[in-house]
Amino acid sequence: MEKRGTLTQFALRAVKKYSTHIIVVIGAIAFLTLVGKFESSTLLSYASKIQVEFILLALFAFCIASGLRCLRFRVLNPSPGHGFEMLMLTATFQIHRVIIPAQAGEFSLPFLLNGRFGVPFNQGVMQVFLLRAIDLMFVLIVFLIGSQFYIGEKSVLSSWISFAAVAGLLIAWLLFQMKKVSTYLMWLSQRLAKRFKKRSFRKLSRAFGGLRRYVHGLSNRVFLKIGLLSLLIGGSAFLNFFSLVHGLGLPISIPEALFGFGLVNLASAIPIKLFSGIGMREVGVATFFGILGLDTEFIIFFVVTFSFASFLFPFVFGGGVWVLCRIKALATGHHFN
């Protein structure tokens, strides 16, 4: 019995220590298994359409978006830590988002902020809710505008300037309404808690109460900075999507890209995810290219390669950040965790 207990503890420690490696290996096996189902001639035909320069542009856009996320974290947490430490935290957070199932990687942020900078855990949770709400606002706006483009009503918005202006104004307006929205959500959850007298509604009421207190403690200047950075992050994320689709051999128009970007990211917001980040995002990608009328075999190939590239980018960014931190540590003698 003692030996069995010792083996069980050893196995649990091994899984905890090497969980990231295990997930990467499982993802690689799944990728190779799916790709292996294609005939070599078909696979070579699809692979020949890949444009490396667009893949590199997509990676560059991802790194820019990640750097902007780091700046956004700094706006909400201005005092703690060194800039490189926040950059390292951002890289770790990006990896957690793709390896932890069911969108739970988002909630690694409070643990990272608390462990590295001593930010109160509740404050970190409120930041997750706030930033996710802002990002979803941008995605929803892009999806609605992209739908207008795609349906053919191009007269609604006829230029990139008008698109950026409308998106920026809508996001700014929604941001400055966050205080009112948080107050309304708290009031609604309190009403539900009184009406149904269930524990889940009481917890929801306390959560929205905490969100309201946190949001009301932020100045309009902070909201303005967050709004601007969120707009730039959204633009970089769109460039990442557009370039990646082109790089994988499918040239699409700007209207189609706007529609697809919104659709894929809205699907990604649904917390259903398997290993290696595979889940509703892939369903969104497959749905989008099904709407475009592509054949099933190409859609499968595209979804697999798109998912693999999206999974790989955070690790490339994290590796680059680690190298930068090592160079900085050698130059200054300051160690970055």
Helices and strands as residue ranges (DSSP letters): H 2-17, H 19-35, H 40-47, H 52-76, H 83-99, G 104-107, H 108-117, H 121-151, H 160-176, H 178-196, H 199-216, H 220-247, H 254-268, G 275-277, H 280-291, H 296-332
